[in-house]
Amino acid sequence: MKQNIINARVTFRKSPIHVLEKFAFKDMPNACSTFKKNSSVSECVIIQTCNRIELFATSDNHNVDEIKSTWASLTGLEDDAFKDTLEVCENKDAYEHLLKLTSGLESLVVGEEQILGQIKESISAARKVNASGKRLNKLFERSIKIGTRIRNSTGIGRGGISLGSMAVKLAEENVDDIKSKHVLLIGTGEAATMVAKSLKKRGYAFNVTSRTVERAIGFSQTLGGNPIKFEEVLSGFSNYEIIFVATTAPYFLVTFDKMKDAMKNKKSGVMILDLSNPRTVDEKVATIPGIKLMNIDQIAEMIDKNMKKRKDKVSTVENIISEEVPVIEATMKRLDAEPLVKDVFTNANSMRIKELQKALQMLGETDEKRIKIIDELTKAVVESIVSTPMNNLRRASEQDGPELLEIASKLFNYKKKE
């Protein structure tokens, strides 16, 4: 029976970034196992970033309601939470979507490279726990190769702006002479990493903090920055003119009261950029005189405006993807025929060996050279007989010929192995 590739996703395109965390899986391997157990899927890969949570799965009888229900049970959400947020596509549309992901067209920052690494990590993690199989392994392998080639040939990611670099750029546009200002980075995760890389690249000094000073120290050794204790930050916001907040704390780290106290005797203004998901800066902070606050959704809007300048490259990438989708589609359809083809060749070779041994015994043949000649002859005969119908079967499967596949299965007495 034909295996379909399904993609179910919740992304920044339909949900504010600070809402996406509600749909995230805390235990990815467990999530894959649960989907396989409860949603009639045989393979599963999950891509999870601050901008998207996506499920790629294979099934011969998938049910979207089951996927929603399983997802809800894993995240503690109600089924109706997916009503206006969940996007679902399959087969050709899913291949196209994955190619757009690997080439960077679906990213918050068009062409950004980070998503490609995250997709590689996702398929690698799925392989480790045997959540993915030959179909998703092949699909991701091909899509990653094509996405990499597209990036290299079109330059879609060249000079791209990441969430972190856009935040730093906005700080540059709003604060004069950053090198003379005191800069603080709160957080050591994915978004904080992008900020730190951008600050370091531009030669800006900054302090970095996390809930544990050890984490801040480890972060600074790799990405720069001067590590400081978290407690010092919470009571010392008045020491900074630029504050980047990029954490996953479920509460406000930068509160209205703390910032109001910090601004009492401060002569200079403060710019706060909240890249957290969910937000960890109280929006009321923006009402305090001297403070300019920008949150992750506002930064995303700025990125979107910036990316509109790259429409020409986007069109080029879309054209390449439209040419590659049918190739991937044919490759995936061909996989439906491969188990039968392999089984036929294996059975034919087993019969060949059995009959060859009988013939050699009857002839009393012991000469190694003669035996090798006869062996090669029987291989060639079997190959010539079996190859043509099997290649025709492969081609038929690429052209969406499930009826022929069913007939061939009966003809060769093939039973699908679970």
C-alpha positions in Angstrom: 0.0 0.0 0.0 1.2 3.5 -0.8 2.9 5.4 1.9 2.1 9.1 2.1 4.4 11.8 3.5 2.5 14.2 5.8 3.6 17.5 7.2 1.8 19.1 10.1 3.1 22.4 11.4 2.6 25.4 13.6 4.8 28.3 12.7 5.3 32.1 13.1 3.3 32.6 9.9 0.0 31.8 11.7 0.9 32.3 15.4 2.8 35.1 17.2 6.2 33.9 18.1 5.5 34.2 21.8 2.6 31.8 21.4 4.6 29.0 19.6 6.2 27.7 22.8 2.8 26.3 23.9 3.0 23.9 20.9 6.6 22.7 21.6 7.5 19.2 22.7 9.5 18.9 25.9 10.7 15.3 25.1 11.3 14.9 21.3 12.1 11.1 21.3 9.0 10.5 23.4 6.9 12.7 21.1 8.0 10.7 18.0 7.2 7.4 19.8 3.8 8.7 20.8 2.9 9.9 17.3 3.9 6.5 15.9 1.8 4.7 18.5 -1.3 6.9 18.5 -1.5 8.6 15.1 -1.1 5.7 12.6 2.3 6.9 11.4 5.2 4.6 10.7 8.0 7.2 10.6 8.4 10.5 12.3 10.8 13.5 12.3 10.2 16.7 14.4 11.7 20.0 13.5 11.5 22.4 16.5 12.9 25.9 16.7 11.7 29.2 18.2 9.9 30.0 14.9 8.3 26.6 14.2 7.2 23.2 15.4 6.8 20.8 12.5 6.0 17.1 12.2 7.0 15.1 9.1 5.6 11.6 9.1 4.8 8.6 6.8 1.5 6.8 6.9 -0.7 4.7 4.7 -3.8 5.8 6.6 -3.2 9.0 8.4 -5.9 10.9 10.3 -5.4 14.6 11.0 -7.7 14.5 14.0 -5.5 11.8 15.5 -2.4 14.0 14.9 -4.1 17.0 16.6 -5.2 14.9 19.5 -1.8 13.3 20.0 -0.1 16.7 19.7 -2.5 18.2 22.3 -2.0 15.3 24.7 1.8 15.8 24.5 1.6 19.6 25.1 -1.3 19.9 27.5 -3.4 21.9 24.9 -7.0 21.5 24.0 -7.7 20.2 20.5 -9.3 23.5 19.5 -6.0 25.2 20.0 -5.0 24.0 16.5 -8.1 25.4 14.8 -6.5 28.4 13.2 -2.9 27.6 13.7 -2.2 24.1 12.3 -1.2 23.7 8.7 -1.3 20.3 7.1 0.0 19.1 3.7 1.1 15.9 2.1 3.3 14.3 -0.6 4.1 16.8 -3.3 3.2 19.9 -1.2 5.2 18.5 1.7 8.2 18.0 -0.5 8.0 21.5 -1.7 7.6 22.8 1.8 10.7 20.9 3.0 12.7 22.3 0.1 11.6 25.8 1.0 12.7 25.1 4.5 16.2 23.8 3.6 16.7 26.7 1.1 15.6 29.3 3.6 12.5 30.6 2.0 10.3 29.6 5.0 12.5 31.2 7.6 11.6 34.3 9.5 14.9 35.7 8.0 14.8 34.6 4.3 17.9 32.6 3.5 19.3 32.3 7.0 21.6 29.4 7.5 20.6 28.3 11.0 17.5 26.4 9.9 19.6 24.1 7.6 21.6 23.0 10.6 18.5 22.5 12.7 17.0 20.3 10.0 20.2 18.2 9.9 20.0 17.9 13.7 16.3 16.9 13.5 16.8 14.0 11.1 20.0 12.9 12.9 18.1 12.8 16.2 15.2 10.8 14.6 17.6 8.3 13.1 19.3 7.7 16.5 16.0 6.7 18.1 14.8 4.8 15.0 11.9 7.2 14.6 12.7 7.8 10.9 13.0 5.1 8.2 14.0 4.8 4.6 11.4 7.2 3.3 12.0 10.1 5.6 15.8 9.4 5.6 15.8 9.6 1.8 13.5 12.7 1.7 15.6 14.7 4.2 18.9 13.6 2.6 17.8 14.7 -0.9 16.2 17.9 0.5 19.3 18.9 2.4 21.5 18.4 -0.6 19.2 20.4 -2.9 18.8 23.1 -0.3 22.5 23.4 0.1 23.0 23.6 -3.7 20.3 26.2 -4.0 22.0 28.4 -1.4 25.4 28.1 -3.0 24.2 28.8 -6.5 21.8 31.6 -5.8 23.5 33.3 -2.8 20.1 33.5 -1.1 21.7 33.4 2.3 24.6 35.8 1.4 24.5 38.8 3.6 21.4 37.5 5.3 20.1 39.1 8.5 19.4 36.8 11.5 17.1 37.6 14.3 20.2 38.4 16.4 21.9 40.6 13.8 18.7 42.5 13.2 18.3 43.2 16.9 21.9 44.5 17.0 21.3 46.6 13.8 18.2 48.1 15.4 20.3 49.0 18.5 22.8 50.7 16.2 20.1 52.7 14.5 18.6 53.9 17.8 21.7 54.4 20.0 24.7 56.5 19.1 28.2 55.1 19.4 27.4 51.6 20.9 31.1 51.0 21.5 31.0 53.7 24.3 27.8 52.2 25.8 27.3 49.4 28.4 25.6 46.4 26.7 24.0 43.5 28.5 22.9 40.1 27.1 20.5 38.0 29.2 20.4 34.4 28.1 22.6 31.7 26.6 20.2 29.9 24.2 19.6 29.9 20.5 18.5 33.6 20.2 21.2 34.8 22.6 23.8 33.0 20.5 22.7 34.9 17.4 23.0 38.2 19.3 26.4 37.4 20.7 27.8 36.4 17.3 26.6 39.7 15.9 28.0 41.8 18.8 31.3 40.0 18.6 31.5 40.4 14.8 31.0 44.1 15.1 33.6 44.4 17.9 31.2 45.5 20.6 31.9 44.7 24.3 29.1 43.2 26.3 28.3 41.5 29.6 26.4 38.2 29.5 24.4 36.5 32.2 22.4 33.4 32.8 20.6 31.8 35.7 23.9 30.0 36.6 27.2 31.8 36.3 28.8 28.6 35.0 26.5 28.6 32.0 27.4 32.3 31.3 31.1 31.5 31.6 30.9 28.6 29.2 28.9 30.7 26.8 31.4 33.6 26.9 34.4 31.3 26.3 32.9 30.3 22.9 30.9 33.4 21.9 32.6 36.3 23.8 31.2 38.6 26.4 32.1 39.2 30.0 30.2 36.7 32.3 28.4 38.2 35.3 26.2 36.8 38.1 22.4 36.8 37.5 21.8 38.4 40.8 24.0 41.4 40.0 21.9 42.0 36.8 18.5 41.9 38.5 19.6 44.7 40.9 21.8 46.6 38.4 19.8 47.4 35.3 20.8 51.1 35.8 24.3 50.1 34.7 23.3 49.5 31.0 22.2 51.6 28.0 21.4 48.5 25.8 19.8 45.3 27.1 19.2 42.3 24.9 16.9 39.7 26.6 16.8 36.3 25.0 15.6 33.6 27.5 12.9 31.1 27.8 11.8 32.1 31.4 8.0 31.7 31.9 7.8 35.0 33.8 9.0 38.6 33.4 12.7 39.0 34.2 12.6 42.7 33.4 9.7 44.1 35.4 8.1 47.5 35.4 9.1 48.2 39.0 12.8 47.3 38.5 13.1 49.4 35.4 11.3 52.3 37.1 13.8 52.2 39.9 16.7 51.9 37.5 15.7 55.0 35.6 15.3 57.3 38.6 18.8 58.6 38.7 19.9 57.6 35.2 20.8 60.4 32.8 21.0 58.3 29.6 18.2 56.4 27.9 17.9 52.6 27.7 17.0 50.5 24.7 15.6 47.0 25.5 15.3 44.4 22.8 13.2 41.4 23.9 13.9 38.3 21.7 12.4 35.9 24.2 9.8 33.3 23.5 7.5 33.9 25.4 8.3 37.6 26.1 10.2 38.2 29.4 10.1 42.0 29.5 6.9 43.5 30.9 5.4 45.6 28.1 4.5 48.3 30.6 8.2 49.0 30.7 7.8 50.9 27.4 5.7 53.6 29.3 8.7 54.6 31.4 10.3 57.8 30.2 13.7 57.2 28.6 13.1 53.6 27.7 12.6 52.2 24.2 11.3 48.7 24.1 11.2 46.4 21.0 9.8 42.8 21.3 10.4 39.8 19.1 7.3 40.4 16.9 8.3 44.0 16.1 11.8 42.8 15.2 10.3 40.1 13.0 8.3 42.8 11.1 11.6 44.8 10.6 13.2 41.7 9.2 10.3 41.1 6.8 10.6 44.6 5.5 14.3 44.2 5.0 13.8 40.9 3.1 11.5 42.4 0.6 14.6 43.8 -1.1 15.6 40.2 -2.0 12.6 39.3 -4.2 14.7 38.5 -7.2 16.7 35.8 -5.5 13.5 34.4 -3.9 11.9 34.0 -7.4 15.1 32.2 -8.6 15.0 29.8 -5.7 11.2 29.2 -6.2 11.9 28.3 -9.9 14.6 25.8 -8.9 12.4 24.3 -6.3 9.5 23.9 -8.8 12.0 21.9 -11.0 13.2 19.7 -8.2 9.9 18.8 -6.6 8.9 16.3 -9.5 12.3 14.7 -9.1 11.8 14.1 -5.4 8.3 13.0 -6.0 9.4 10.3 -8.5 12.2 9.2 -6.0 9.7 8.8 -3.2 7.1 7.0 -5.3 9.9 4.6 -6.5 10.5 3.6 -2.8 7.0 2.0 -2.8 8.3 -0.5 -5.4 11.7 -1.2 -3.9 10.7 -3.8 -1.3 8.9 -5.9 -4.0 11.9 -5.5 -6.4 14.4 -6.5 -3.7 12.2 -9.5 -2.7 11.9 -10.7 -6.4 15.7 -10.4 -7.0 16.4 -12.2 -3.6 14.0 -15.0 -4.4 15.2 -15.4 -7.9 18.8 -15.5 -6.8 18.0 -18.1 -4.1 16.3 -20.3 -6.7 19.3 -19.8 -9.0 21.8 -20.9 -6.4 19.7 -23.9 -5.4 19.4 -25.1 -9.1 23.0 -24.4 -9.8 24.1 -26.6 -6.8 21.9 -29.4 -8.1 23.3 -29.1 -11.6 26.9 -29.1 -10.4 26.3 -32.1 -8.3 24.7 -34.0 -11.2 27.6 -33.1 -13.4 30.1 -33.9 -10.8 31.9 -30.7 -11.6 34.8 -29.7 -9.3 36.9 -27.5 -11.5 36.8 -24.0 -9.9 37.2 -22.1 -13.2 34.3 -24.1 -14.8 32.1 -23.6 -11.8 32.8 -19.8 -11.9 31.9 -19.7 -15.6 28.6 -21.5 -15.0 27.9 -19.4 -11.9 28.3 -16.2 -13.9 26.2 -17.6 -16.7 23.3 -18.3 -14.4 23.6 -14.9 -12.8 23.4 -13.2 -16.2 20.4 -15.3 -17.3 18.5 -14.4 -14.1 19.5 -10.8 -14.3 18.4 -10.4 -17.9 15.0 -12.1 -17.2 14.2 -10.2 -14.0 15.7 -6.7 -14.7 13.3 -5.6 -17.4 10.0 -6.2 -15.6 11.4 -4.8 -12.4 12.7 -1.6 -14.1 9.3 -1.2 -15.7 7.7 -1.6 -12.3 10.0 1.1 -10.9 9.1 3.5 -13.7 5.4 2.7 -13.3 5.7 3.5 -9.6 7.3 6.8 -10.4 4.4 7.6 -12.7 1.9 6.9 -9.9 1.0 3.3 -10.9 -0.3 1.7 -7.7 -2.5 -0.7 -9.6 0.5 -2.3 -11.4 2.3 -2.5 -8.1 -0.7 -4.4 -6.6 -0.8 -6.8 -9.6 2.9 -7.4 -9.4 2.7 -8.1 -5.7 0.1 -10.8 -6.4 2.0 -12.1 -9.4 5.2 -12.6 -7.4 3.4 -13.6 -4.2 4.9 -10.7 -2.3 3.7 -9.9 1.2 4.7 -6.6 2.8 7.0 -7.1 5.7 6.1 -4.9 8.8 
